[in-house]
Amino acid sequence: MKIMDNIHKYYYLIVFTAYMREAADLAREAVAEEKKGELTLSGGRCAIPGDQLKLPKKFVQFVEENPKLRDLVETGKGNLQWERDIPPAALSNLESLAAADFKANLGKIIHDIYQTAHLMFSDMPQGDHKKRAKYRFASKTLMRTPSPRPL
């Protein structure tokens, strides 16, 4: 339940970012042209000092004006998938290898699991996060692969 609450907060943080971007655009447009010259940075961006920045509406009002955002948060929170599913073809291959002779095919099973993980997580950028995801997937898949008898 705590994880779901944190994810709920994370979704609202994304919505809050959209609210702040909209408010920043409105604030830049509201600045008088003669004042924009003194607030413009060398890169061409307008930087309004925090003590002069006024938000046109509260976050609650923003969410109430955009009821689809609240619906997105609620439906998105319920549709989370924590792990990627192994492709059916790879699963049937592993099951057939395990059923034939688990101990003799263990090297091939491990190789195929890592090959499947490599293909499944190819959309992620290189790094520790991807490596951990592949190892977690490989270890869970190996533990789920039915062994006819204990090793």
CORQUI-V183010 format. One record per backbone hydrogen bond with DSSP energy under -0.5 kcal/mol. CO is the residue of the C=O (numbers start at 1). NH is the residue of the N-H. If there is no record, write none. Layout:
co: {CO & CO}
nh: {NH & NH}
This chain:
co: {1 & 2 & 3 & 4 & 5 & 6 & 7 & 8 & 9 & 10 & 11 & 12 & 13 & 14 & 15 & 16 & 17 & 18 & 19 & 20 & 21 & 22 & 23 & 24 & 25 & 26 & 27 & 28 & 32 & 32 & 33 & 35 & 35 & 36 & 39 & 41 & 45 & 45 & 46 & 49 & 49 & 50 & 58 & 59 & 60 & 61 & 62 & 66 & 66 & 67 & 68 & 69 & 70 & 71 & 72 & 73 & 74 & 75 & 76 & 77 & 80 & 87 & 88 & 89 & 90 & 91 & 92 & 93 & 94 & 95 & 96 & 97 & 98 & 101 & 103 & 105 & 106 & 107 & 108 & 109 & 110 & 111 & 112 & 113 & 114 & 115 & 116 & 117 & 119 & 121 & 127 & 128 & 129 & 130 & 131 & 132 & 133 & 134 & 135 & 136 & 137 & 138 & 139 & 140 & 141 & 146}
nh: {5 & 6 & 7 & 8 & 9 & 10 & 11 & 12 & 13 & 14 & 15 & 16 & 17 & 18 & 19 & 20 & 21 & 22 & 23 & 24 & 25 & 26 & 27 & 28 & 29 & 30 & 31 & 31 & 35 & 36 & 37 & 38 & 39 & 40 & 47 & 44 & 41 & 47 & 48 & 52 & 53 & 53 & 62 & 63 & 64 & 65 & 66 & 69 & 70 & 71 & 72 & 73 & 74 & 75 & 76 & 77 & 78 & 79 & 79 & 80 & 82 & 91 & 92 & 93 & 94 & 95 & 96 & 97 & 98 & 99 & 100 & 101 & 102 & 105 & 106 & 109 & 110 & 111 & 112 & 113 & 114 & 115 & 116 & 117 & 118 & 119 & 120 & 121 & 122 & 124 & 131 & 132 & 133 & 134 & 135 & 136 & 137 & 138 & 139 & 140 & 141 & 142 & 143 & 144 & 145 & 148}
